[in-house]
Amino acid sequence: MDKRSLLKKELENSPYNKIYLDRNLKVLYLNSNAKKYFNNKKYKDLYSICADVELKDFAGEEYEVKYDKLIETFEINEPFAVHQYIRIRGKIYDFNIYSLQDSGINIAIVINFFDVTSKVENDILGSNELLQSIIALKASLDVSNKIKEKYRVNMNQFNKLMSNVSVGYILYDETYNIIFSSNRVYEILDFNGDSIYTWFDFNNRKSEDYRVNTMLADYISKGKELNGYQLEVNKNDIKKIIEIYISYTTDESGKSNAIITFKDVTKDTEIKAVKEENKKYINDVLNNIDIPILVIDCNDSDIIFSNYKMKEEFGVFEGNLKKYSVPEMIPYYSKALQTREKCCCDQIKYENRYKKIFFYPCIGKNEEVSVMYVHTIDITDEVIRFNEKERLQDIRNSYFSMISHELRTPLTVIYSSLQLIDTLYSDSINDKFDSILKTINSNSRRLMRLVNNVLDMSKIDAGYLVINKENIEVVSFIEELVDSIISFSKSKNINIIFDTNIEELYISIDSEKLERVILNILSNAVKFTPSGKSIFVNLFIDIKMSKIYISIKDEGVGIEEEKLPLIFNQYVEVSKGKKEMEGTGLGLAIVKKFVEAMGGKIEVSSVYGSGTTFNISLGFEKCPEDDDMIQRGVYDQISRKVKVEFSVIE
């Protein structure tokens, strides 16, 4: 891995402020956090950075950067690491300076630093070790004036250290005398001079706040600890909130000492109050929304918020999610937790109502799902309407199916009789009677077409659609279908043009359904194409992919764009332009079902005023050429079906 890649990897994986230096302490790179910290200033080297930023040690003294030592250590090519607390602009930073190596060679110096002010101060607040050192130091300083002078420098250093800590301390001996107080106490409580000794002198009953004085004295006299008592101090019309802690320690001689710690939490309290106010406002808003809302802590699946509507409808309060009687929610909650994506339970039934539940995972800073937002909507009315629609659809289908079955038998007899009359007695029928018979014949075919469509759709809805494959030569089969409607197209002065990329192919397919599909689309094309225009039927066969592509394009009036999505719906007759042709609206719905049942796909495109194109794609299985294969004669085998399908054009 080269230097650039290594540095980039190190950079991208760090959430902290990072500075990269070369062997001469020149800046190689600052990561985005460091750039933000330095307000996007451009630095040439470490010297310019240190000149711009005032560095102090933990005690608050000026910090000396040993540049030469750093360069010398780098040149040795040994890995090194330095850890220190440094103060910058009143805050404490954890500084880690270490070498970045590649193949045992130092290639860069990395300075990694981050703010630890709160952590350090909280650690100091919760520990007696520092106070133990105070006691030990004070004890040693009290030995004699000579020793006091000897340790004067150390004490000054110690006071500087304590002045840089945001909490204040008062140390009492066992007789309630103050043996040490940090300067921060004066700042926190706004004391001047010796007032602190008056205010916190537990032997003086005339202290400025006798109530607080008595309480603290009571705690200390009984050796009780105090943890976070909040005292409100008003001075010069300025309100402060002071947090007070009492703890105890023992010096080397066995004497007990009380430590009172003061922390100014005014800002924290104000921020907390604002947060509580905002939280109350948000809770009020959520509780007044007429939608059940839930917030779940994903660490332990505990409910941390449930609005009034959720409690009212589901009885879900606080506690673990699994204890509530909505088990259908659990799998979707788990799925949203695992996928880290929005998840939806489309429908559950709860106490005779139907609900739809949404789960929204919230990703935290550690890139893990921290909380889950859940809300539900009531879809009972929607479900009832849908079920009622389905019920009415079933009734309608059953009714149409029954009527169609009852009609088909007499219709078949009538139609067959008409064909027989036309065949046997055509010469003996006068013109007037012949016209009447043609009208009866035409309307019989229309009624037969209607009955066939209704029965086919009933079979499809009932799940009785069966694919019956047979071996055919598909090119001539489709060409014969096109030729069979020429008489109808000529009657309207419409040209039909057929084209194919292959002249012969034997396949196994459901020829009856393929025939119905092509004839139905062709009948629509002829129906809606004006005189003098053309219809194009293109057959493209992809042998390698075992696919048949059939395109039927007309130059008719076209279909309006907003009506295209409805074209394959049941009982929908999309009128084209100003032409209103009769129909049930079942033909194209059946066509789509047939194509899909054969494993194919059908699509429609149209430009209103220019025409419509239907594209069909079907898979196929090749079969061997068979001399005994039934060749379908156009006029002998499908003429009757064509007349029925094209009855609406007559």
C-alpha positions in Angstrom: 0.0 0.0 0.0 1.5 3.4 -0.9 1.7 6.4 1.4 -1.2 8.2 0.0 -3.5 5.1 0.3 -2.3 4.4 3.9 -2.9 8.0 5.0 -6.3 8.1 3.3 -7.4 4.9 5.0 -6.2 6.2 8.4 -8.0 9.5 7.7 -11.3 8.0 6.7 -11.5 5.7 9.7 -11.0 8.5 12.3 -13.8 10.4 14.0 -11.3 12.7 15.7 -9.3 15.8 14.8 -6.2 14.6 12.9 -3.1 16.4 11.6 -0.6 14.6 9.4 3.0 15.9 9.3 6.1 14.9 7.3 9.6 14.4 8.8 10.2 18.2 8.7 6.9 18.9 10.5 5.3 20.3 7.4 1.5 19.7 7.1 0.6 16.8 4.8 -3.1 16.8 5.5 -5.8 17.8 7.9 -8.9 15.7 8.1 -12.3 17.3 7.9 -12.8 17.4 11.7 -9.4 19.2 12.1 -10.2 21.7 9.2 -13.5 22.5 10.9 -11.8 23.0 14.3 -9.3 25.4 12.7 -12.0 27.2 10.8 -10.5 26.0 7.5 -7.3 28.0 8.0 -4.4 26.8 5.9 -1.2 26.0 7.9 2.2 25.3 6.4 3.7 23.4 9.3 3.4 22.6 13.0 5.3 25.8 13.9 2.5 28.0 12.4 -0.2 25.9 14.1 1.4 26.3 17.5 2.0 30.0 16.9 -1.7 30.5 16.1 -3.0 28.4 19.0 -2.0 29.1 22.6 -1.1 25.8 24.2 -1.1 25.3 27.9 -0.5 22.2 30.1 -3.1 20.7 32.3 -2.2 23.0 35.2 -2.6 26.1 32.9 1.1 26.8 32.4 2.5 27.6 28.9 3.2 24.4 27.1 6.5 24.1 25.3 6.5 22.0 22.1 9.9 20.2 21.7 10.1 20.3 17.9 13.7 19.1 17.7 13.0 16.1 19.9 10.0 15.2 17.7 12.1 15.3 14.5 14.9 13.4 16.1 12.6 10.6 17.3 11.0 10.4 13.8 14.4 10.0 12.1 15.3 6.9 14.3 12.5 5.0 12.4 11.2 3.5 15.7 7.5 3.6 16.4 6.7 6.1 19.1 3.6 7.4 20.8 3.1 10.4 23.3 -0.1 11.0 25.3 -0.8 14.3 27.1 -3.7 16.5 28.3 -3.3 20.0 26.7 -5.5 23.1 27.3 -6.6 25.1 24.3 -8.9 28.1 24.7 -10.1 27.0 28.1 -10.9 23.4 27.1 -9.0 20.2 27.9 -7.9 18.0 24.9 -6.6 14.5 24.9 -3.5 14.7 22.6 -2.0 11.6 21.1 1.1 12.0 19.0 2.4 8.9 17.2 4.3 7.7 14.1 2.6 6.2 11.1 4.7 3.4 9.6 4.9 1.5 6.3 7.1 -1.6 6.2 8.9 -0.5 9.4 9.7 3.0 8.2 8.2 6.1 9.7 6.3 7.9 6.9 4.3 10.5 8.9 3.7 12.0 12.3 0.0 11.9 13.3 -1.4 14.3 15.9 -4.8 13.1 17.1 -6.7 15.3 19.6 -10.3 15.5 20.9 -12.2 17.4 23.6 -12.3 15.6 27.0 -13.2 18.6 29.2 -16.5 17.2 30.5 -15.0 13.8 31.0 -12.0 15.0 33.0 -14.1 17.4 35.1 -16.7 14.7 35.8 -13.9 12.3 36.7 -12.5 14.8 39.1 -15.9 15.5 40.6 -16.4 11.8 41.3 -13.0 11.0 42.7 -11.4 11.6 46.1 -7.8 11.0 44.9 -7.3 14.7 44.1 -8.6 15.8 47.5 -6.4 13.2 49.2 -3.4 14.9 47.6 -4.7 18.3 48.8 -5.0 16.9 52.4 -1.5 15.4 52.2 -0.1 18.6 50.8 -1.8 20.8 53.4 -0.6 18.6 56.2 3.0 18.8 55.0 2.7 22.6 54.5 1.4 23.0 58.1 4.6 21.5 59.6 6.5 24.7 59.8 7.0 28.0 58.2 10.2 26.7 56.7 8.5 23.8 55.0 5.7 26.2 53.9 8.2 28.3 52.1 9.8 25.2 50.6 6.5 24.1 49.2 5.2 27.6 48.3 6.1 27.1 44.6 4.3 23.7 44.6 1.2 25.3 46.2 1.1 28.1 43.6 1.3 25.4 40.9 -1.5 23.5 42.6 -3.7 26.6 42.9 -3.2 27.2 39.2 -4.2 23.6 38.5 -7.3 24.0 40.6 -8.2 27.3 39.0 -8.5 25.6 35.7 -11.0 23.1 36.9 -14.7 24.2 36.5 -15.8 22.8 39.9 -15.0 24.4 43.3 -13.9 22.7 46.5 -14.0 23.5 50.2 -12.1 21.2 52.5 -13.1 21.0 56.3 -11.3 19.3 59.1 -13.2 17.4 61.8 -13.8 20.6 63.8 -15.5 22.2 60.8 -12.7 24.6 60.1 -11.9 25.4 56.4 -8.4 24.2 55.6 -8.6 24.8 51.9 -10.9 26.4 49.3 -10.3 26.6 45.6 -10.5 29.9 43.7 -13.4 28.5 41.6 -15.6 28.6 44.7 -15.4 32.4 44.8 -16.3 32.6 41.1 -19.2 30.2 41.4 -20.7 31.8 44.5 -19.6 35.4 43.8 -17.7 35.7 47.1 -15.1 38.4 47.8 -12.3 38.3 50.3 -13.0 36.3 53.5 -16.8 36.2 52.9 -16.5 32.5 52.2 -15.3 31.8 55.7 -18.3 33.7 57.1 -20.8 32.0 54.8 -19.5 28.5 55.4 -18.3 28.8 59.0 -20.4 26.1 60.6 -19.4 27.3 64.1 -20.9 30.7 63.3 -24.7 30.8 63.7 -24.8 34.2 62.1 -23.8 33.0 58.6 -25.4 34.6 55.6 -27.6 31.6 54.8 -28.4 29.9 58.1 -30.8 27.4 56.4 -28.2 26.0 54.0 -25.5 26.3 56.6 -27.6 24.2 59.0 -28.3 21.6 56.4 -24.6 21.2 55.4 -23.6 21.1 59.1 -26.1 18.4 59.8 -24.8 16.2 56.9 -21.2 16.7 57.9 -21.8 16.1 61.6 -23.5 12.8 60.8 -21.0 11.8 58.1 -23.8 11.6 55.5 -23.0 12.1 51.8 -24.8 14.6 49.7 -25.2 13.9 46.0 -26.3 16.8 43.7 -28.4 19.0 46.0 -29.4 22.1 44.0 -29.1 25.5 45.6 -30.5 28.6 44.0 -28.4 31.7 44.6 -29.6 35.2 43.7 -27.1 38.0 43.8 -27.3 41.3 42.1 -30.4 40.1 40.3 -28.5 37.3 38.8 -29.9 33.8 39.4 -27.5 30.8 39.7 -28.2 27.1 40.2 -25.4 25.5 42.2 -25.1 21.8 42.6 -23.6 20.7 45.9 -21.9 17.4 46.8 -20.4 16.2 50.1 -17.9 13.4 50.4 -15.4 12.3 53.0 -11.7 11.3 53.1 -9.1 10.5 55.8 -5.6 12.0 56.0 -2.4 10.1 56.9 -3.0 10.8 60.6 -6.4 9.2 60.5 -8.3 12.5 60.8 -11.6 12.7 58.9 -12.1 15.5 56.4 -15.2 16.7 54.7 -15.1 17.8 51.1 -17.9 20.1 49.7 -17.9 20.3 45.9 -19.7 23.1 44.1 -20.6 23.0 40.4 -22.4 25.8 38.5 -25.1 24.1 36.6 -27.1 27.2 35.7 -26.6 26.8 31.9 -27.1 23.0 32.1 -30.3 23.6 34.1 -31.5 26.2 31.6 -30.7 23.9 28.7 -32.4 21.0 30.5 -35.5 23.2 31.1 -35.6 24.2 27.4 -35.3 20.6 26.4 -38.0 19.6 28.8 -40.2 22.4 27.5 -39.6 21.3 23.9 -40.2 17.7 24.9 -43.5 18.6 26.5 -44.4 20.6 23.4 -43.6 17.7 21.1 -45.4 15.3 23.4 -48.5 17.6 23.4 -48.4 17.7 19.6 -48.0 14.0 19.2 -50.7 13.3 21.9 -53.2 15.4 20.0 -52.5 13.8 16.6 -55.3 11.4 15.7 -52.9 8.7 14.7 -51.4 6.0 17.1 -47.7 6.7 17.5 -45.0 4.7 19.2 -41.3 5.2 19.8 -39.2 2.1 20.7 -35.7 2.0 22.1 -34.0 -0.6 19.9 -31.3 -1.5 22.4 -33.8 -3.5 24.6 -37.1 -3.1 22.6 -38.6 -1.0 25.4 -41.3 1.5 24.5 -40.1 5.0 25.5 -43.2 6.9 24.2 -46.8 6.0 23.4 -49.2 8.7 22.5 -52.8 8.8 23.7 -54.2 7.4 20.5 -51.9 4.4 20.7 -52.9 3.8 24.3 -56.6 4.1 23.5 -56.6 1.9 20.4 -54.0 -0.7 21.3 -53.6 -0.4 25.1 -49.8 0.0 24.5 -48.1 1.9 27.4 -44.4 1.9 28.4 -42.5 -1.4 28.9 -41.2 -4.1 26.6 -42.9 -4.4 23.2 -43.2 -8.2 23.4 -45.5 -8.1 26.5 -48.3 -6.4 24.5 -50.9 -8.5 22.6 -50.0 -7.3 19.1 -47.8 -10.2 18.0 -48.2 -9.4 14.4 -46.0 -6.3 14.9 -43.0 -8.2 16.1 -41.8 -9.7 12.7 -42.1 -6.4 10.9 -40.3 -4.6 13.8 -37.5 -7.2 13.5 -37.3 -6.8 9.7 -37.0 -3.0 9.9 -34.3 -3.5 12.6 -32.4 -5.9 10.5 -32.7 -4.2 7.1 -32.4 -0.7 8.5 -35.1 0.4 6.1 -38.8 1.5 6.3 -41.1 -1.5 6.7 -44.9 -1.8 6.5 -47.4 -4.3 7.7 -50.1 -3.9 5.1 -53.0 -5.3 7.1 -53.6 -6.7 10.6 -57.0 -7.3 12.3 -57.1 -6.0 15.9 -60.4 -6.0 17.9 -62.6 -6.1 14.7 -60.7 -3.2 13.1 -58.1 -3.4 10.3 -54.8 -1.6 10.7 -51.8 -0.7 8.6 -48.6 -0.3 10.6 -45.4 1.6 9.5 -41.9 1.1 11.0 -39.2 3.8 10.5 -35.7 2.9 11.9 -33.6 5.9 13.0 -29.9 5.5 12.5 -27.7 6.9 15.3 -24.2 8.3 15.3 -22.7 4.8 15.6 -24.5 3.8 12.4 -26.7 1.5 14.4 -30.5 1.6 14.7 -31.1 3.5 18.0 -34.9 4.0 18.0 -37.8 2.9 15.9 -40.7 5.2 15.1 -44.0 3.4 14.6 -47.4 4.7 13.6 -50.6 3.0 12.4 -53.6 4.0 10.3 -57.0 2.6 10.4 -58.0 1.0 7.0 -61.2 -0.7 8.1 -63.4 1.3 5.8 -61.0 0.6 2.9 -60.9 -3.1 3.6 -64.7 -3.3 3.9 -65.1 -1.4 0.6 -62.5 -3.8 -1.1 -64.2 -6.9 0.3 -67.6 -5.6 -0.8 -66.2 -4.9 -4.3 -64.8 -8.4 -4.4 -68.1 -9.8 -3.3 -70.0 -7.9 -6.0 -67.4 -8.9 -8.5 -68.0 -12.5 -7.6 -71.7 -12.1 -7.8 -71.4 -10.4 -11.2 -69.1 -13.1 -12.5 -71.3 -15.8 -11.3 -74.3 -14.2 -12.8 -72.6 -13.6 -16.2 -71.3 -17.1 -16.2 -74.7 -18.6 -15.5 -76.4 -16.4 -18.1 -73.7 -17.2 -20.6 -74.0 -21.0 -20.1 -77.7 -20.7 -20.5 -77.3 -18.7 -23.6 -74.5 -20.6 -25.3 -76.6 -23.8 -26.0 -79.5 -22.1 -27.8 -77.1 -19.7 -29.5 -75.1 -22.6 -30.9 -78.2 -24.2 -32.2 -79.4 -20.9 -33.8 -76.0 -20.2 -35.3 -75.5 -23.7 -36.6 -79.0 -23.6 -38.2 -78.2 -20.4 -39.9 -75.0 -21.9 -41.3 -77.0 -24.9 -42.5 -79.6 -22.7 -44.2 -76.9 -20.6 -45.9 -75.2 -23.8 -47.1 -78.2 -25.8 -48.3 -80.9 -23.2 -49.2 -79.0 -20.2 -50.4 -80.2 -20.5 -54.0 -83.9 -20.7 -53.0 -83.9 -17.6 -50.6 -85.1 -14.3 -52.0 -83.2 -11.1 -51.4 -85.5 -9.8 -48.7 -85.3 -13.0 -46.7 -81.6 -13.2 -47.3 -81.1 -9.8 -45.8 -83.1 -10.8 -42.7 -81.0 -14.0 -42.3 -77.8 -12.0 -42.6 -78.9 -9.7 -39.9 -79.8 -12.6 -37.6 -76.5 -14.3 -38.5 -74.5 -11.1 -37.7 -76.2 -10.5 -34.4 -75.9 -14.2 -33.5 -72.1 -13.9 -34.0 -72.0 -10.8 -31.8 -73.9 -12.5 -29.1 -71.7 -15.6 -29.4 -68.6 -13.3 -29.1 -70.0 -11.8 -25.9 -70.9 -15.1 -24.4 -67.4 -16.5 -25.2 -65.7 -13.5 -23.6 -67.8 -13.7 -20.4 -67.2 -17.5 -20.1 -63.5 -17.1 -20.7 -63.2 -14.4 -18.1 -65.2 -16.5 -15.6 -62.8 -19.4 -16.1 -59.8 -17.1 -15.6 -61.2 -15.6 -12.4 -62.1 -19.1 -11.1 -58.5 -20.3 -11.8 -59.6 -22.9 -14.4 -57.5 -21.5 -17.3 -55.6 -24.4 -18.8 -52.8 -24.3 -21.4 -53.1 -27.0 -24.1 -50.0 -27.1 -26.3 -49.9 -28.6 -29.8 -47.3 -28.7 -32.5 -47.8 -26.1 -35.3 -45.8 -24.3 -37.9 -46.1 -20.9 -36.4 -45.1 -18.6 -39.4 -47.8 -20.0 -41.7 -50.2 -20.2 -38.8 -50.0 -16.4 -38.1 -49.9 -15.6 -41.8 -53.1 -17.5 -42.3 -54.7 -15.6 -39.4 -53.8 -12.3 -41.1 -55.1 -13.5 -44.5 -58.3 -14.6 -42.9 -59.4 -11.0 -42.1 -58.5 -9.5 -45.4 -62.2 -9.5 -46.5 -63.0 -7.4 -43.4 -60.1 -5.0 -44.0 -61.0 -4.6 -47.7 -64.6 -3.7 -46.8 -63.1 -0.7 -45.0 -60.4 0.0 -47.6 -57.6 -0.8 -45.1 -54.3 -2.4 -46.2 -52.9 -5.3 -44.1 -49.1 -5.9 -44.4 -47.5 -9.0 -42.9 -43.7 -9.4 -42.5 -41.5 -12.1 -40.9 -37.7 -12.7 -40.5 -38.1 -16.5 -40.7 -40.2 -18.4 -43.2 -40.8 -21.6 -41.2 -40.5 -22.7 -37.6 -42.2 -25.7 -35.9 -43.0 -25.1 -32.3 -45.2 -26.4 -29.4 -47.6 -23.8 -28.2 -51.3 -23.3 -27.2 -52.5 -22.4 -30.7 -56.1 -21.7 -29.7 -55.2 -19.0 -27.2 -52.6 -17.5 -29.6 -55.3 -17.4 -32.3 -57.7 -15.6 -29.9 -55.0 -13.1 -28.9 -54.1 -12.2 -32.5 -57.6 -12.0 -33.8 -58.8 -9.8 -31.0 -56.0 -7.3 -31.5 -56.5 -7.4 -35.2 -60.3 -6.8 -34.8 -59.6 -3.7 -32.7 -57.0 -2.5 -35.3 -59.6 -2.8 -38.1 -62.3 -1.3 -35.9 -60.4 1.9 -35.1 -58.4 2.4 -38.3 -59.9 4.9 -40.9 -60.3 4.1 -44.5 -57.2 4.4 -46.6 -54.8 3.6 -43.8 -52.7 0.5 -43.0 -52.2 -2.2 -40.4 -48.7 -3.8 -40.0 -48.2 -7.2 -38.6 -44.5 -8.1 -37.9 -43.3 -11.4 -36.7 -39.7 -11.6 -35.4 -38.3 -14.9 -34.2 -35.2 -15.1 -32.0 -34.0 -18.8 -32.4 -31.1 -18.3 -30.0 -33.3 -16.9 -27.2 -36.4 -19.1 -28.1 -38.5 -16.0 -28.3 -41.4 -14.9 -30.6 -42.1 -11.2 -31.0 -45.4 -10.2 -32.6 -46.0 -6.5 -33.3 -49.4 -5.3 -34.5 -49.4 -1.6 -35.4 -52.3 0.4 -36.8 -52.6 3.9 -38.2 -55.9 4.5 -36.3 -57.1 7.3 -34.0 -54.9 6.2 -31.1 -55.5 6.2 -27.4 -55.2 9.1 -25.0 -52.2 8.8 -22.7 -54.2 8.9 -19.5 -56.4 6.0 -20.7 -53.5 3.6 -21.6 -53.2 2.2 -18.0 -56.8 1.1 -18.2 -56.6 -0.7 -21.6 -56.3 -4.2 -20.1 -58.8 -3.7 -17.2 -62.0 -5.9 -17.1 -65.3 -4.3 -18.2 -63.5 -1.2 -19.4 -64.1 -0.1 -22.9 -61.7 2.7 -23.9 -63.2 4.8 -26.6 -60.7 5.9 -29.2 -61.2 9.4 -30.4 -64.8 10.1 -31.4 -65.5 6.5 -32.4 -67.7 4.8 -30.0 -67.7 1.1 -30.7 -69.8 -1.4 -28.8 -68.1 -4.0 -26.6 -68.0 -5.5 -23.2 -64.5 -4.3 -22.3 -63.4 -7.9 -21.8 -61.5 -8.6 -25.0 -58.1 -7.1 -24.1 -58.4 -8.2 -20.5 -58.7 -11.8 -21.8 -55.9 -11.2 -24.2 -53.5 -10.1 -21.4 -54.5 -13.1 -19.3 -54.0 -15.5 -22.2 -50.5 -14.1 -23.0 -49.4 -14.2 -19.3 -50.8 -17.8 -19.0 -48.5 -18.8 -21.9 -45.6 -17.2 -20.1 -45.4 -14.1 -22.2 -45.8 -10.4 -22.0 -47.9 -7.8 -23.8 -47.4 -4.1 -23.9 -49.2 -1.2 -25.6 -48.0 2.2 -26.8 -50.0 4.8 -28.6 -49.8 8.3 -30.0 -53.2 10.0 -29.9 -54.2 10.7 -33.4 -51.5 8.6 -35.0 -52.2 5.0 -34.1 -51.6 2.2 -31.6 -49.0 -0.6 -31.3 -49.4 -3.9 -29.4 -46.1 -5.8 -28.7 -46.3 -9.4 -27.7 -43.4 -11.6 -26.6 -43.7 -15.4 -26.1 -41.3 -18.1 -25.3 -41.5 -21.3 -27.3 -40.3 -24.9 -27.5 -39.1 -26.2 -30.8 -40.6 -29.4 -32.1 -39.6 -31.7 -35.0 -41.3 -31.3 -38.4 -44.0 -34.0 -38.7 -45.6 -35.0 -42.0 -48.7 -36.0 -40.1 -49.0 -32.6 -38.4 -52.5 -31.1 -38.9 -52.2 -28.2 -41.3 -54.9 -25.7 -40.4 -56.8 -24.4 -43.5 -57.8 -20.8 -43.1 -61.3 -20.9 -44.4 -62.1 -24.5 -43.3 -60.8 -24.2 -39.7 -60.9 -20.6 -38.5 -63.3 -18.8 -40.8 -66.1 -19.2 -38.2 -63.9 -17.9 -35.4 -62.9 -14.9 -37.5 -66.5 -14.1 -38.2 -67.4 -14.3 -34.5 -64.4 -12.1 -33.4 -65.0 -9.6 -36.2 -68.8 -9.5 -35.6 -68.6 -6.0 -34.1 -67.2 -4.6 -37.4 -70.0 -6.0 -39.6 
